Amino acid sequence: MYPKEYVDALTSKTVDERLTKLASDKLKETLLKGKLKQDSEGFVFIDVDNNFIDGMYPLIDEEEIEKPPYFGKDGIGAHVSVISPDEIDEDNKLDIKEIGDTINFKIKEVYSTNPDGWDEMSKVWFVSIDAPELGKLRKKYDLPETYKNKNHDFHITIAIKRK
């Protein structure tokens, strides 16, 4: 889905206070939800209503931005990455019993980063989420609590700016 190095860029984030305030005024205390899904390659994610990105995207005051590349007709759309296929041993495919469950989460903050590992992008915007269930789910399947063993929040990518 993403270049592996892209995940490293999430640790060099710049919090967008204006967008976080806009999100927090209306949404920060609202319990949001999505369905846990798994694609044919083993990628596990929370499927989030695309209206989430449609609602956040216009709030970004920057020229030449686009919705994420997986957003559209053939993409999976708005989502939270939970388990990457490269985290799963090919000989021991995980049978995730929770597929189809509803996962609840809340918005934490909106931030952007200049992703060194995603070479064609100059800037990417994210909404970090609070979803304690996800860390517990990963631990249940003997994975680190954070995605790809990186110390960053679970998130929804809401916009990109190409170089």
WOVENVEN-V839973 format. One record per pair of residues at least 4 apart in sequence whose ideal C-beta (glycine too) atoms are under 8 Angstrom apart, sorted by the first residue. I is the first residue (numbers start at 1). GAP is how many residues later the second one is. If there is no record, write none. Layout:
[[I | GAP] [I | GAP]]
This chain:
[[1 | 42] [1 | 69] [1 | 80] [1 | 83] [2 | 4] [2 | 5] [2 | 116] [3 | 114] [3 | 115] [3 | 116] [4 | 82] [4 | 113] [4 | 144] [5 | 4] [5 | 111] [5 | 112] [5 | 113] [6 | 4] [6 | 109] [6 | 111] [6 | 112] [7 | 110] [7 | 140] [7 | 141] [7 | 143] [7 | 145] [8 | 108] [8 | 109] [8 | 142] [9 | 104] [9 | 105] [9 | 106] [9 | 107] [9 | 108] [9 | 109] [9 | 115] [10 | 103] [10 | 105] [10 | 116] [10 | 140] [10 | 142] [10 | 143] [10 | 145] [11 | 139] [11 | 140] [11 | 141] [12 | 101] [12 | 102] [12 | 104] [13 | 98] [13 | 99] [13 | 100] [13 | 113] [13 | 139] [14 | 97] [14 | 98] [14 | 99] [15 | 5] [15 | 94] [15 | 95] [15 | 96] [16 | 4] [16 | 93] [16 | 94] [16 | 95] [16 | 96] [16 | 109] [17 | 4] [18 | 4] [18 | 43] [19 | 4] [19 | 37] [19 | 40] [19 | 41] [19 | 91] [19 | 106] [20 | 4] [20 | 89] [20 | 90] [20 | 91] [21 | 4] [22 | 4] [22 | 37] [22 | 88] [23 | 4] [23 | 5] [23 | 33] [23 | 84] [23 | 86] [23 | 87] [23 | 104] [24 | 4] [24 | 83] [26 | 4] [27 | 5] [27 | 80] [28 | 78] [28 | 79] [28 | 80] [29 | 77] [30 | 76] [30 | 77] [31 | 73] [31 | 74] [31 | 75] [32 | 16] [32 | 20] [32 | 72] [32 | 73] [32 | 74] [32 | 75] [32 | 97] [33 | 69] [33 | 70] [33 | 71] [33 | 72] [34 | 12] [34 | 13] [34 | 14] [34 | 15] [34 | 45] [34 | 46] [34 | 68] [34 | 69] [34 | 71] [35 | 11] [35 | 12] [35 | 65] [35 | 66] [35 | 67] [35 | 68] [36 | 8] [36 | 9] [36 | 10] [36 | 11] [36 | 46] [36 | 60] [36 | 62] [36 | 63] [36 | 64] [36 | 65] [36 | 66] [36 | 67] [36 | 101] [37 | 7] [37 | 8] [37 | 9] [37 | 10] [37 | 62] [37 | 63] [38 | 4] [38 | 5] [38 | 6] [38 | 7] [38 | 58] [38 | 61] [39 | 4] [39 | 6] [39 | 37] [41 | 44] [42 | 41] [42 | 43] [42 | 46] [42 | 51] [42 | 52] [43 | 38] [43 | 40] [43 | 41] [43 | 42] [44 | 38] [44 | 39] [44 | 52] [44 | 55] [45 | 31] [45 | 34] [45 | 35] [45 | 36] [45 | 37] [46 | 33] [46 | 34] [46 | 36] [46 | 57] [46 | 59] [46 | 85] [46 | 88] [47 | 29] [47 | 30] [47 | 31] [47 | 32] [48 | 4] [48 | 5] [48 | 29] [48 | 30] [48 | 31] [48 | 32] [48 | 108] [49 | 29] [50 | 4] [50 | 21] [50 | 27] [50 | 28] [51 | 4] [52 | 4] [52 | 26] [52 | 75] [52 | 104] [52 | 106] [53 | 4] [53 | 14] [53 | 15] [53 | 18] [53 | 24] [53 | 25] [53 | 103] [53 | 105] [53 | 106] [54 | 4] [55 | 4] [56 | 4] [56 | 54] [56 | 71] [56 | 102] [56 | 103] [57 | 8] [57 | 10] [57 | 101] [57 | 102] [60 | 5] [60 | 65] [60 | 98] [60 | 99] [62 | 61] [62 | 97] [62 | 99] [64 | 97] [64 | 98] [65 | 60] [65 | 94] [65 | 95] [65 | 96] [66 | 93] [66 | 94] [66 | 95] [66 | 96] [67 | 4] [67 | 5] [67 | 91] [67 | 92] [67 | 93] [68 | 7] [68 | 89] [68 | 90] [68 | 91] [68 | 92] [69 | 6] [69 | 91] [70 | 5] [70 | 6] [70 | 7] [70 | 9] [71 | 4] [71 | 6] [71 | 7] [72 | 5] [78 | 78] [79 | 77] [80 | 23] [80 | 25] [80 | 49] [80 | 51] [80 | 54] [80 | 74] [80 | 75] [80 | 76] [81 | 66] [81 | 73] [81 | 74] [82 | 52] [82 | 55] [82 | 56] [82 | 65] [82 | 72] [83 | 4] [83 | 5] [83 | 11] [83 | 13] [83 | 55] [83 | 58] [83 | 60] [83 | 64] [84 | 4] [84 | 63] [84 | 64] [86 | 62] [87 | 56] [87 | 61] [87 | 62] [88 | 4] [88 | 5] [88 | 6] [89 | 4] [94 | 47] [96 | 41] [96 | 45] [98 | 39] [103 | 28] [103 | 30] [103 | 31] [104 | 27] [104 | 29] [105 | 24] [105 | 25] [105 | 26] [105 | 29] [105 | 49] [106 | 23] [106 | 24] [106 | 25] [107 | 20] [107 | 21] [107 | 22] [107 | 23] [108 | 19] [108 | 20] [108 | 21] [108 | 22] [108 | 45] [109 | 18] [109 | 19] [110 | 15] [110 | 16] [110 | 17] [110 | 18] [110 | 48] [111 | 14] [111 | 15] [111 | 17] [112 | 11] [112 | 12] [112 | 13] [112 | 14] [113 | 10] [113 | 11] [113 | 13] [114 | 8] [114 | 9] [115 | 6] [115 | 8] [115 | 9] [118 | 6] [119 | 44] [120 | 42] [120 | 43] [121 | 39] [121 | 40] [121 | 41] [121 | 42] [122 | 39] [122 | 40] [122 | 41] [123 | 37] [123 | 38] [124 | 33] [124 | 35] [124 | 36] [124 | 37] [125 | 32] [125 | 33] [125 | 34] [125 | 35] [126 | 29] [126 | 30] [126 | 31] [126 | 32] [127 | 28] [127 | 29] [127 | 31] [128 | 24] [128 | 25] [128 | 26] [128 | 27] [129 | 24] [129 | 25] [129 | 26] [129 | 27] [130 | 23] [131 | 4] [131 | 23] [132 | 4] [133 | 4] [134 | 4] [134 | 20] [135 | 4] [135 | 10] [135 | 11] [136 | 4] [136 | 9] [137 | 4] [138 | 5] [138 | 6] [138 | 7] [138 | 8] [138 | 9] [139 | 4] [139 | 5] [139 | 6] [143 | 6] [144 | 5] [146 | 4] [146 | 5] [146 | 6] [147 | 5] [147 | 7]]
